[in-house]
Structure formats: C-alpha cells, structure tokens
Amino acid sequence: MFRFGLPIFGQAAALKNDRAAFRLGFIEAVGLPALMLMVSMIGFGSLCHEIGFSLWKALATTASVWALPGQIAYVETLTAGSPAFAILLAVALANARFLPMVAIFMPYIRPGVRNRFAEFWLAHFVTANSWIFVIRRSPDLDPTRRRAYFLGFAGACLIMGFVGTALGYVLAGVVSKTVTQALVFLNPIYFLLLFLDVPGRSAFLSVLLGAIGGPLLMRLSPDWGLLGAGLLCGTVGFMVDRGLKGARRG
C-alpha cells in the first residue's frame, strides 16, 4: 500500500542478511519511485538527442552526474561552448542541495560501511528518492542492513534511469518534442508530493513559501532566483516552525 509513493513500513526488522535487505530495497524502488525517475529521464534523453549528443554520451552523463538538474545544466553549458570552470560551477550549483542531504543521510547507513572511500562512493548514488525512502525505512532496519537496502534501492533507480535516458533518445524523433521534454517536470512534482509527506511542519512551510517566493525571486533574478528561493524559503520555513514550537512550549 502506498501513500504518495511511500510504502507503509514496519515489517523489515527481521531481515536475516544483506541479500534480503538488498532485495527489499530493489523491490520497493521498482514501483512509483523508479518509474517516475525513468519518465523524467525520457525527457533528458530527448534533450540529448536534440542537441546532438550521442547515446553513449547521454548514458555516461546519467551515470556520472546522476541528478537531473545537474545533467541538464551540464549538457546545456557544454553545447553552449562554456569554459570548463563555468560548466563545473553550473553543475555544482544545480546539485548543491545534495551537500546537506548527504550530510544527514550518511550516518543512517554508516554502520554497514567499511571505510571512508566506500562512503564517498555510496554518496554518489544518493537521490531525493533514496534519501526519503532510506530515512523513512531506517527505523525498521538493523543499522548494519541499511547499506544493503540503499544499494538495492539505488541500483533499481540507476537501471531505470539508464532505461529512461535510452528510451527518450530513441523516441526523440517519433514522439513530439514538447511531450518528451515536458516529462522532465514530472519528477519535481513527484518530489514535491514526497516532501509534503515528510513528518513535521517545516517541510510543508518551506514548500508553501517556495511556491510563493520562488516565482517572485525568479522575476528579480532569472540566474539566481531559484537558488535564492530554495535557501531563503527553506530557512524561513525552518525558523518559523522552530518559533511556533517554542511558543507552544512557552
């Protein structure tokens, strides 16, 4: 049973080994999470076809960047002839949200990780999908099984990401360009629903403030408005939630 794509948890504590945890993660990803990711990657594959990327370059971009906003920033700045530093900066800013996400995420799976190099390798596969699902699933899992669950979940998402990229590339000449590129926006809508389902009031307040402040800041600065909206509205939502909790305790 799903609620905004999130399964109702509570039956995973008795997993006997890493293989069972990996299988559980894989199965829970091969549903709405991986499907939505695949659909959004169809839009990316279509974009790569339109700008003249080869299929292998498109797949390599999916594997190496592995975050749709960063992938789009990479191919657009590269084809525009931007210098390497500008490309690196654009991708870094597009994926900046993963820095705090990974900092919060890694302690959940660290008990099953053997060394620091493995932590950096695993961090590459963190997405908004896996971040939410693993954190929500962690209370039901033995700490040493969380890494295997994450690998199963991330592996399923990566496979579907490749499938979506390839489908979008092949279908670019068959399906309308408007349709395939519009699929890119399904993933943000899905993530919006996921974050609204996060326990606590701060996520809801941040999304609400972002919906109001985002368009206004984008009109003020098309280049920095989105980044500013995320930083400002997320911070204000968090502070308002803390203030309301403090007032209630007082």
Backbone as a ProteinNet text record, in pm:
[ID]
protein_1_A
[PRIMARY]
MFRFGLPIFGQAAALKNDRAAFRLGFIEAVGLPALMLMVSMIGFGSLCHEIGFSLWKALATTASVWALPGQIAYVETLTAGSPAFAILLAVALANARFLPMVAIFMPYIRPGVRNRFAEFWLAHFVTANSWIFVIRRSPDLDPTRRRAYFLGFAGACLIMGFVGTALGYVLAGVVSKTVTQALVFLNPIYFLLLFLDVPGRSAFLSVLLGAIGGPLLMRLSPDWGLLGAGLLCGTVGFMVDRGLKGARRG
[TERTIARY]
85.5	0	88.7	52.1	135.3	57.2	131.6	78.1	177.1	141.5	234.4	358.4	342.7	455.8	535	503	578.4	507.3	572.2	508	491.2	388.6	369.3	468.7	552.6	664	625.4	720.5	701.5	730.1	762.2	780.4	922.3	1020.4	1154.1	1257.3	1221.4	1320.5	1382.9	1311.1	1358.2	1440.1	1486.9	1567.8	1693.3	1722.7	1827.1	1966.1	1976.4	2108	2101.7	2219.7	2227.9	2153.6	2153	2083.9	1935.1	1875.7	1734	1707.6	1798.3	1782.7	1797.8	1894	1913	1787.5	1733.6	1614.6	1495.8	1481.3	1372	1385.4	1507.4	1529.1	1499.1	1543.5	1520.3	1370.8	1298.8	1155.1	1079.3	1114.4	1042.4	1073.1	1187.3	1218.5	1148	1133.3	1071.7	920.8	876.6	737.5	730.9	660.1	646.9	779.9	870.9	997	1078.4	1110.1	1191.4	1114.8	984.2	904	904.6	886.1	887.7	1024.9	1128.5	1264.1	1284.7	1239.2	1254.1	1181.2	1060.5	982.1	1052.3	1106.9	1176.8	1304.2	1371.4	1491.7	1461.2	1337.7	1297.9	1311.8	1271.1	1287	1432.4	1519	1662.3	1720.6	1683.3	1732.3	1691	1567.8	1520.6	1601.9	1632.2	1713.1	1851	1912.2	2044.8	2040.9	1934.5	1920.3	1909.2	1830.8	1807.6	1935.1	2022.3	2142.1	2261.4	2241.7	2346.3	2438.6	2404.5	2481	2460.1	2562.9	2544.5	2473.7	2418.1	2350.4	2447.7	2570.2	2668.2	2705.5	2713.8	2741.4	2624.7	2503.8	2385.6	2384.8	2414.1	2417.1	2532.3	2646.7	2760.7	2731	2657.8	2618.4	2525.1	2430	2339.5	2417.5	2515	2592.1	2683.9	2746.1	2848	2792.2	2688.3	2629.6	2517.9	2429.3	2323.1	2239.5	2193.7	2099	2045.1	1916.2	1859.6	1890.3	1873.6	1907.8	2054.3	2144.1	2285.5	2314.7	2245.7	2264.7	2222.6	2108.4	2061.1	2156.9	2203.1	2299.4	2427.4	2471.5	2595	2583.8	2478.2	2469.3	2443.2	2367.9	2337.5	2459.9	2534.7	2654.3	2764.8	2772.4	2873.6	2847.6	2722.7	2690.3	2693.7	2681	2690.9	2836	2931	3071.5	3129.3	3067	3115.3	3248.2	3334.1	3460.2	3436.8	3537.3	3523.7	3483.5	3541	3507.6	3360.6	3307.1	3165.6	3075.3	3115.2	3036.9	3037.6	3155.6	3168.1	3086.2	3090.3	3014.3	2864.9	2819.6	2677	2625.6	2701.8	2660.4	2663.8	2766.6	2778.5	2662	2623.6	2511.9	2380.2	2364	2239.8	2224.4	2337.3	2333.6	2372	2374.9	2419.2	2331.6	2207.1	2115.8	2161.9	2248.3	2291.6	2393.6	2457.6	2555.4	2490.2	2387.4	2322.3	2248.4	2194.9	2122.9	2215.4	2334.4	2430.2	2481.2	2503.2	2549.7	2449.7	2320.6	2216.7	2203.8	2222.9	2195.1	2300.3	2428.6	2534.6	2534.3	2505.2	2501.9	2402.3	2298.9	2199.9	2258.7	2346.5	2398.3	2542.6	2605.1	2746.9	2776.2	2687.4	2720.5	2752.3	2700.6	2728.7	2836.9	2903.5	3006.2	3143.3	3235.3	3362.7	3469.2	3470.9	3577.1	3527.7	3610.8	3573	3557.8	3642.4	3629.8	3492.6	3445.6	3314.3	3203.9	3221.6	3122.2	3111.6	3226.3	3224.4	3160.2	3189	3131.7	2980.6	2933.3	2789.7	2718.9	2786.3	2724.7	2685.3	2758.3	2727.2	2587.7	2536.9	2409	2290.3	2314.5	2205.3	2121.4	1991.9	1896.9	1786.5	1700.7	1588.7	1502.3	1486.4	1411.3	1470.8	1598.6	1662.1	1676.4	1700.2	1714.8	1589	1474.9	1348.8	1317.6	1330.7	1291.4	1382.1	1512.8	1604.3	1584.9	1569.5	1548.9	1416.8	1312.8	1184.5	1189.5	1270.4	1278.4	1373.7	1469.3	1576	1527.9	1424.4	1381	1339.9	1300.3	1257.2	1371.1	1491.6	1603.5	1713.2	1777.9	1901.1	2001.6	2073.1	2166.3	2264.5	2307.1	2404	2339.8	2206.8	2137.1	2098.1	2112.9	2066.5	2147.6	2277	2360.8	2312.5	2283.7	2237.7	2101.4	2013.7	1883	1901.8	1990.6	2017.8	2074.6	2166.3	2224.8	2118.5	2028	1919.6	1829.7	1794.6	1706.5	1774.8	1900.3	1973.5	2001.9	2030.6	2057.9	1937.7	1819.4	1697.7	1674.3	1696.2	1677.1	1776.5	1901.6	2003.2	1969.2	1926.5	1888	1774.4	1672.1	1558.9	1598.9	1699.1	1750	1814	1891.9	1951.7	1843	1742.8	1634.3	1561.5	1531.5	1461.6	1543.6	1673.7	1760.5	1762.9	1778.4	1782.7	1648.8	1537.8	1406.1	1383.3	1417.9	1399.6	1481.8	1602.9	1690.3	1632	1583.2	1528.7	1395.8	1313.3	1180.1	1180.5	1296.5	1301.5	1252.3	1276.5	1231.1	1091.2	1030.5	898.3	790.3	817.8	721.9	749.3	645.9	658.9	764.5	846.2	949.9	889.1	774.4	707.9	669.6	621.2	577.9	696.7	802.2	916	987	1002.8	1071.7	983.3	850.1	759.8	768.9	811.3	823.7	926.8	1022.4	1123.4	1058.2	941.7	879.4	798	776.9	703.6	781.7	914.1	995.7	988.2	1003.8	988.2	851.4	745.9	611.6	603	661.1	663	740.3	856	934.8	860.4	786.2	706	608	541.4	447.7	519.4	640	715.4	753.3	804.2	847.8	730.1	614	496.3	455.1	498	465	566.7	675.1	776.2	715	735.9	679.8	731.1	648.2	687.4	629.5	630	566.7	663.6	793.2	890.2	894.2	882.6	884.9	764.7	647.8	527.2	538.9	587.5	602.9	703.6	813.1	915.9	861.3	785.1	726	626.1	543.5	444.1	511	611.6	683.8	757.5	811.4	879.9	785.5	662.6	564.3	528.5	533.1	501.7	625	736.2	855.9	936.5	929.4	1008.5	982.4	856	828.8	869.2	852	888.9	1039.7	1116.8	1263.1	1314.6	1247.1	1287.8	1267.3	1166.5	1145.2	1253.1	1298.8	1404.8	1539	1567	1694.8	1676.6	1660.5	1644.7	1763.8	1883.5	2002.6	2014.2	1975.7	1997.6	1868.1	1755.2	1628.5	1592.5	1614.4	1577.9	1663.2	1794.8	1884.2	1850.7	1825.3	1790.9	1660	1562.6	1433	1447.5	1526.8	1547.1	1612.6	1716.3	1787.7	1702.2	1640.5	1563.8	1435.7	1356.9	1227.5	1245	1346.1	1372.7	1414.7	1499.9	1545.3	1430.9	1350.8	1237.3	1137.4	1109.7	1017.8	1067	1197.7	1256.5	1247.2	1280.4	1278.8	1136.5	1041	901.6	853.5	889	849.1	910	1038.6	1100.9	1034.9	1002.2	935.3	799.8	724	591.9	604.5	706.3	727.1	767.8	855.2	896.6	780.5	693.3	578.4	482.6	469.1	380.1	434.3	569.5	628.9	622	632.3	627.8	488.8
-119.2	0	123.8	224.3	342.4	468.4	564.3	696	794.6	859.6	943.5	864.7	735.5	655	592.8	624	569.3	447.6	331.9	214.6	230.4	167.9	167	69.1	117.8	40.2	-40.9	-119.6	-188.8	-336.9	-393.9	-537.9	-578.3	-486.3	-515.4	-546.6	-537.7	-551.1	-690.3	-791.8	-929.7	-978.3	-888.2	-930.3	-1000.8	-1118.7	-1203	-1173.3	-1114.9	-1091.1	-974	-937.7	-824.5	-852.6	-979.3	-1011.3	-980.5	-1014.5	-986.8	-837	-760.9	-616.2	-553.4	-602.6	-553.6	-580.2	-700.5	-736.4	-649.1	-621.3	-535.7	-395.5	-339.5	-206.8	-204.1	-307.2	-314.7	-320.7	-406	-422.7	-294.3	-226.7	-105.1	10.2	4	108.4	84.4	-44.6	-76.6	-63.1	54.9	91.5	237.1	315.3	457.6	532.4	509.4	585.8	570.2	447	425.1	458.9	437.6	469.6	619.3	700.4	843.9	891.5	830.6	865.1	831.3	713.4	673.9	770.8	809.4	900.5	1035	1086.8	1215.8	1203.8	1088.4	1068.1	1053.5	1018.9	1019.2	1161.1	1259.6	1398	1435.5	1386.7	1415.7	1349.6	1224.1	1156.7	1229	1280.3	1356.7	1485.3	1550.2	1672.7	1643.3	1533.3	1496.2	1472.1	1409.3	1384.7	1516.3	1609.7	1736.4	1819.7	1813	1897.2	1827.1	1702.7	1635.3	1546.2	1517.5	1420.6	1281.3	1198.4	1057.7	986.5	869.1	792.1	755.9	719.3	680.3	798.4	919.5	1037.8	1066.7	1046.5	1068.1	972.1	843.8	744.2	771	813.4	844.6	964.4	1062.5	1178	1136.5	1048.3	997.4	926	844.3	767.1	855.3	955.8	1033.5	1150	1215.6	1329.4	1280.7	1198.1	1130.4	1225.3	1330.2	1423.5	1507	1500.5	1557.7	1706.9	1792.3	1933.5	1953	1878.6	1888.1	1835.6	1728.4	1674.5	1775.6	1840.3	1940.6	2058.9	2103.3	2213.7	2176.9	2052	2007.7	2009.7	1945.9	1936.1	2072.2	2158.8	2289.5	2380.7	2382.2	2466.5	2411.6	2278.3	2218.8	2251.5	2236.8	2264	2413.7	2496.7	2641.8	2687.8	2595.2	2629.6	2698.8	2680.5	2744.7	2684.1	2762	2706.1	2601.4	2518.7	2406.8	2454.1	2567.2	2616.2	2654.1	2717.3	2756.1	2633.5	2529.9	2405.6	2342.6	2337.4	2278.9	2357.4	2490.1	2574.1	2554.7	2547.9	2530.5	2398.5	2291.5	2160.2	2158.4	2220.4	2223.3	2298.8	2411.7	2489.3	2414.9	2349.1	2274.2	2158.9	2101.3	1986.6	2021.6	2150.3	2192.6	2136.5	2105.7	2054.3	1922.4	1850.3	1719.7	1729.2	1843.9	1856	1837	1915.5	1888.9	1756.2	1713	1585.6	1469.3	1469	1360.6	1366.7	1488.6	1503.1	1443.8	1457.4	1399.4	1249.3	1208.7	1071	971.3	1005.3	907.2	843.4	916.4	847.8	733.2	736.8	628.6	497.3	504	380.8	352.4	443.1	426.5	297	246.5	121.9	4	4	-106.4	-76.6	40.2	80.2	55.5	0.4	-44.6	63.3	158.7	259.5	389.7	492.1	625.2	631	558.9	558.2	506	402.4	346.3	448.2	531.3	634.5	733.5	776.9	869.8	804.7	677	606.3	595.3	562.1	549.1	684.1	791.3	924.1	964.3	913.2	948.7	903	798.3	739.7	792.2	887.5	945.7	1035.6	1012.5	1097.4	1136.7	1227.6	1264.2	1142.5	1054.4	931	845.8	809.9	720.8	788.7	918.1	991.9	977.7	1000	992.1	849.1	756.3	618.5	553.7	573.8	509.8	567.2	698.2	759.3	712.8	704.7	657.2	508.9	431.3	288.1	252.1	340.8	308.7	261.1	319	269.2	122.3	69.8	-69	-164.7	-109.1	-191.4	-197.2	-312	-319.7	-223.3	-141.9	-44.7	-103.6	-229.1	-290.3	-336.6	-335.2	-375.3	-255.6	-134.4	-17.9	5.5	-21.7	-3.1	-93	-219.1	-312.8	-270	-223.8	-174	-56	36.3	152.9	111.8	16.1	-29.3	-91.7	-168.3	-225.4	-118	-21.8	86.9	171.5	212.3	296.6	222.7	92.3	13.7	8.3	-11.3	-13.7	121.4	228.4	362.8	390.1	345.9	369.5	293.9	170	91.1	159.4	203.1	269.3	404.3	469	593.9	571.8	464	429.1	397	320	282.5	407.5	499.7	622.1	708.5	721.3	800.1	741.9	609.4	544.2	555.9	537	549.2	690.1	790.1	928.3	959.2	905.4	929.7	867.2	743.5	672	732.6	774.2	825.4	971.2	1037.8	1181.3	1213.7	1125.8	1153	1102.2	1032.8	972.8	1049.1	1078.4	1148.5	1297.8	1376	1521.6	1571.4	1665.1	1723.7	1785.7	1851	1914.2	1810.3	1695.3	1590	1531.8	1494.4	1429.8	1524.2	1649.7	1743.1	1782.4	1779.4	1808.2	1701.8	1578.9	1470.2	1502.2	1591.1	1630.9	1686.6	1751.4	1819.9	1726.6	1602	1508.6	1475.5	1465.7	1430.7	1536.3	1666.9	1767	1762.9	1736.3	1728.1	1609.7	1498	1379.7	1407.7	1473.3	1505.9	1604.1	1694.9	1787.3	1710.6	1611	1529.7	1450.2	1399.4	1324.1	1411.8	1531.1	1619.1	1670.5	1684.2	1722.8	1612.4	1489.2	1375.2	1355.4	1436.1	1424.7	1468.4	1391.9	1430.9	1567.7	1641	1772.6	1882.6	2003.9	2117.1	2197.3	2187.3	2273	2245.5	2117.4	2085.3	2146.3	2135.4	2192.4	2344	2409.1	2554.9	2596.9	2521.9	2555.5	2544.2	2437.1	2419.2	2530.8	2564.9	2670.3	2804.7	2838.1	2963.9	2963.5	2847.4	2837.4	2860.1	2808.2	2827.2	2974.9	3050.6	3193.4	3275.6	3247	3328.7	3293	3167.3	3124.7	3206.8	3217.6	3297.4	3444	3499.7	3640.5	3660.5	3572.2	3584.5	3553.7	3464.2	3435.8	3556.5	3637.3	3759.8	3863.3	3864.5	3958.3	3916.9	3785.7	3736.9	3598	3590	3458.7	3365.6	3420.7	3337.9	3282	3362.6	3323.6	3308	3336.2	3334.2	3198.9	3091.8	2957.8	2916.1	2939.9	2906.3	2989.4	3119.3	3206.4	3166.7	3125.3	3084.4	2960.8	2864.3	2743.7	2774	2857	2890.5	2974.1	3077.9	3170.7	3106.7	3046.2	2991.2	2869.2	2787.5	2674	2718.4	2820.4	2872.1	2935.8	3016.3	3081.8	2978.3	2876.3	2771.4	2700.2	2670.5	2604.2	2694.2	2823.3	2915.3	2938.7	2949.5	2969.3	2848.1	2728.9	2607.7	2603.1	2639.8	2643.5	2746.2	2862.2	2965.8	2921.1	2852.7	2803.4	2696.7	2611	2509.4	2573.6	2677.6	2746.9	2818	2879.8	2949.3	2851.6	2733	2632.5	2582.2	2561.6	2517	2625.9	2753.6	2863.5	2884.8
0	0	0	-80.7	-94.1	-59.1	-5.1	21.6	-36.6	-147.8	-223.4	-264	-292.2	-335.9	-223.8	-98.1	14.1	72.4	76.9	134.3	284.8	338.1	482.5	542.5	634.8	685.4	808.8	856	982	977.7	860.5	850.1	812	822.9	771	878.3	1004.5	1110.5	1116	1068.1	1082.7	963.1	876.9	763.3	813.5	757.6	814.5	760.2	639.1	580.3	482.5	430.4	337.8	207.9	165.6	40.6	52.2	166.7	186.3	191.6	255.2	261.9	123	45	-91.9	-175	-162.8	-239.4	-199.9	-70.7	-25.9	-84.8	-81.3	-138.6	-287.3	-357.6	-502.3	-533.1	-459.5	-483.6	-453.2	-344.7	-309.2	-404	-471	-569	-700.9	-739.3	-868.7	-855.2	-850.5	-838.7	-880.2	-804	-837.6	-835	-737.1	-736.5	-864.2	-902	-1021.2	-1148.4	-1148.3	-1266.2	-1293.9	-1189.5	-1208.1	-1252.6	-1198.5	-1240.2	-1388	-1429.9	-1568.7	-1661.7	-1624.9	-1709.2	-1723.9	-1614.1	-1623.1	-1705.6	-1698.9	-1778.1	-1927.2	-1961.5	-2101.9	-2158.3	-2079.2	-2121.6	-2139.7	-2050.6	-2062.9	-2187.5	-2213.1	-2332.7	-2459.5	-2460.9	-2575.7	-2593.7	-2481.9	-2488.7	-2546.5	-2503.2	-2554.6	-2704.8	-2751	-2895.2	-2971	-2916.6	-2985	-2998.1	-2898	-2901.3	-2965.5	-3012.3	-3086.4	-3005.7	-2879.9	-2801.7	-2858.9	-2851.1	-2886	-2770.6	-2799.2	-2694.6	-2583.8	-2620.2	-2518.6	-2429.5	-2485.9	-2404	-2310.2	-2359.5	-2275.4	-2157.1	-2185.3	-2078.3	-1980.9	-2034.5	-1947.9	-1858.6	-1910.4	-1829.5	-1717.3	-1748.8	-1645.2	-1535.5	-1574.9	-1477	-1393.4	-1454.3	-1384.6	-1303.9	-1355.7	-1283.6	-1191.8	-1241.7	-1166.2	-1081.1	-1145.2	-1084.4	-1199.1	-1224.1	-1346.1	-1364.5	-1262.5	-1284.9	-1323.6	-1259.2	-1292.2	-1431.6	-1472.2	-1606.4	-1713.1	-1690.4	-1786.2	-1790.1	-1673.8	-1669.4	-1743.7	-1728	-1792.3	-1945	-1999.1	-2145.2	-2209	-2141.1	-2199	-2198	-2088	-2083.5	-2173.3	-2184.3	-2270.9	-2417.4	-2459.9	-2600.1	-2630.4	-2527.9	-2548.3	-2561.1	-2539.8	-2552.5	-2430.3	-2314.7	-2192.2	-2149.6	-2082.8	-2033.3	-1925.2	-1901.2	-1807.7	-1668.2	-1623.4	-1489	-1479.4	-1584.5	-1583.1	-1581.9	-1656.7	-1657	-1518.3	-1457.5	-1323.7	-1222.5	-1231.5	-1138.2	-1156.8	-1282.7	-1309.5	-1253.7	-1274.3	-1223.2	-1070.4	-1012.6	-866.8	-803.9	-862.2	-807.8	-825.3	-940.5	-964	-866.1	-823.5	-733	-589.5	-558	-424.2	-313.1	-346.3	-243.1	-184.7	-258.5	-210.3	-96.9	-79.3	29.2	165.7	200.7	330.6	333.9	218.5	216.5	249.3	188.9	214.4	357.9	410.2	548.3	647.1	616.7	702.2	678.4	553.9	513	559.6	546.5	567.1	706.1	814.4	945.2	952.9	869.5	871.4	820.3	719.2	659.7	700.3	776.1	811.1	887.7	974.7	1046.5	955.9	832.2	742.4	639.8	653.2	556.5	616.4	537.8	592.6	600.2	507.1	508.7	448.5	460.2	413.5	261.7	188.1	42.7	1.1	67.5	35.2	62.4	165.4	194.1	78.5	25.1	-88.1	-210.2	-232.3	-346.2	-332.2	-213.1	-190.9	-201.2	-159.7	-162.8	-304.4	-403.4	-542.7	-582.6	-521.8	-562.5	-481.6	-393.4	-315.7	-406.3	-406.9	-477.9	-379.8	-422.6	-335.4	-305.6	-405	-384.6	-273.9	-290.4	-193.4	-57.6	-56.1	69.5	155.3	93.1	167.5	207.7	115	143.3	247.8	237.1	332	472	481.6	613.5	673.8	591.3	642	678.8	608.4	632.4	746.1	775.9	871.6	1008.7	1068.7	1199.6	1199.2	1082.5	1071.8	1038.3	1012.9	968.9	1074.7	1085.8	1163.1	1099.6	1178.6	1119.2	1020.2	1041.9	950.5	819.4	811.8	689.7	603	653.6	579.2	452.7	457.7	338.8	225.3	256.4	153.8	98.9	187.1	141.4	46.4	84.2	-0.1	-135.4	-136.6	-262.8	-353.6	-296	-376.3	-433.8	-349.7	-393.1	-499.7	-472.5	-567.1	-696.9	-687.7	-807.6	-900.6	-844.2	-925.1	-991.4	-917	-973.1	-1085.6	-1067.4	-1169.8	-1298.2	-1285.2	-1402.8	-1478.5	-1405.2	-1468.5	-1526.8	-1464.8	-1520.6	-1656.5	-1669	-1798.4	-1901.1	-1858	-1949	-1998.2	-1906.2	-1944.5	-2038.9	-2011.6	-2098.9	-2239	-2248.5	-2379.6	-2452.6	-2381.1	-2443.8	-2497.2	-2416.4	-2460.2	-2582.9	-2586.9	-2702	-2828.7	-2815.7	-2931.6	-2976.4	-2880.8	-2912.6	-2955.9	-2947.1	-2976.5	-3115.9	-3212.3	-3348	-3376.4	-3279.5	-3300.1	-3224.9	-3097.1	-3011.5	-3018.3	-3001.8	-3006.1	-2908.1	-2951.3	-2866.3	-2741.3	-2756.5	-2641.6	-2536.9	-2582.1	-2489.5	-2414.4	-2486.9	-2421.6	-2325.4	-2360.6	-2271.3	-2153.1	-2171.8	-2060.1	-1951.6	-1989.3	-1891.7	-1783.9	-1814.5	-1715.7	-1590.3	-1606.1	-1493.7	-1404.7	-1447.3	-1362	-1235.7	-1247.9	-1131.5	-1021.6	-1053.3	-946.2	-879.5	-958.3	-899.1	-803.1	-844.3	-757.2	-628.5	-639.7	-521.5	-430.8	-491.9	-412.4	-325.3	-382.2	-304.8	-196.3	-227.7	-128	-9.6	-38	71.2	152.6	90.1	167.1	263.5	234.7	320.3	432.1	433.4	538.7	671.2	779.5	908.9	953.9	1022.4	1071.8	985	1040.9	975.1	890.2	916.6	848.6	698.6	657.6	514.5	444	505.8	445.1	433.1	539	535.6	429.3	417.8	318.8	176.8	150.3	17.2	-11.7	86.4	68.3	40.4	119.3	98.5	-35.4	-74.4	-202.8	-319.1	-307.8	-414.6	-430.9	-320.9	-326.8	-365	-295.6	-315.4	-438.8	-484.2	-599.3	-724.7	-769.1	-889.3	-874.6	-754.6	-733.7	-746.7	-684	-691.7	-832.2	-904.2	-1041.1	-1131.7	-1103.7	-1181.7	-1151.3	-1026.4	-989.2	-1047.3	-1045.6	-1095.7	-1156.4	-1289.3	-1352.6	-1328.2	-1309	-1290.2	-1149.3	-1048.9	-909	-830	-894.3	-821.2	-763.8	-841	-793.9	-674.6	-686.3	-575.1	-452.1	-472.1	-360.1	-295.3	-377.9	-323.6	-236.5	-282.4	-202.9	-69.7	-72.8	50.1	143.2	90.1	173.9	227.2	138.4	179.6	269.4	241.6	329.7	468.2	475.2	605.3	682.5	613.2	680.6	729.4	648	690.7	815.2	819.3	935.8	1059.8	1043.3	1157.2	1207.5	1116.9	1159.1	1237.9	1191.8	1262	1401.9	1412.5	1545.6	1635.5	1576.9	1656	1707.4	1624.2	1665.3	1774.6	1762	1865.1	1996	1989.1	2109.4	2177.3	2095.7	2152.1	2219	2161	2219.2	2352.3	2357.8	2484.2	2590	2545.2	2641.4	2696.7
[MASK]
++++++++++++++++++++++++++++++++++++++++++++++++++++++++++++++++++++++++++++++++++++++++++++++++++++++++++++++++++++++++++++++++++++++++++++++++++++++++++++++++++++++++++++++++++++++++++++++++++++++++++++++++++++++++++++++++++++++++++++++++++++++++++

